[in-house]
Amino acid sequence: MDKIKLANGIMYISVALLFIFTAALSLSKGFTSENNLFLIVGGICIIGIFYFGYKGMTSILDAFFKK
């Protein structure tokens, strides 16, 4: 088990969690106030969720299963 890859994967997952809460708050604010800026920020955060979530999961799985 590679501990450095595991730590990097957990870091990526924590950044994805930050984007999850930011996207939820900005999208709810954007839909209630009809402000396009919050909707754009929420969309960018959703892209960040998928990117960092994928990077984190692949890094964690590589740490456990790759030799």
N, C-alpha and C positions, 0 to 999 in steps of 0.2 A: 504494500500500500504506500503510495506516494503522498506524504503529508503536505508537501508544498502545493500540489495540484488540488488536494482536498481543501486547503485553506483558500486557494484562489476561487474554487467553485462555490464555497460558502460566501465569499465576498461578492461574487456575481449574483448569487441568489438574494443576498441582502439588498443590493442595489435594485434588483427587480421588485422586491417588496416595497422599497421606497417609491418606485414608479407606480406600483399598484395603488397605493393610497393617494398619490398625487393625481393620477389619472381619474380616480373616482371623484375626488373633490372638485377638480377642474371641470370635468364633464357635467357633474350635477349643477355646478354654478353656471356653466355655459348654457345648459338647457333651460334653467329657470329664468335667467336674466336676458336670454337671447343675445349674448355677447359672443361674437365670433372668435375673439382672441382666446377665450377659455376653451372653446371647442378645438381650436388648432393645437393648443398646448396639450389638451387631453389626448388628441390623436397622436401627437409625437410621443407622449408618454406610453401609449399603448404599443407603439412600435418598439420603444425601449424595453417594455415588459417582455415581449417575445424575444428580442435579441439577447438581453442579459439572462433571461430564464433559460434559453437554449445553451448559451455559453456556460452557464453555471451547471446545468445538468450534464452536459457532455464532459465538463472538467471533473465533476464528482464521479461519474461513471468510469472515466479513464483512470482516475486515482484508485478505484477499487478493482477494476477488472483488467486493465492493460498491464502487460509486463514489460 
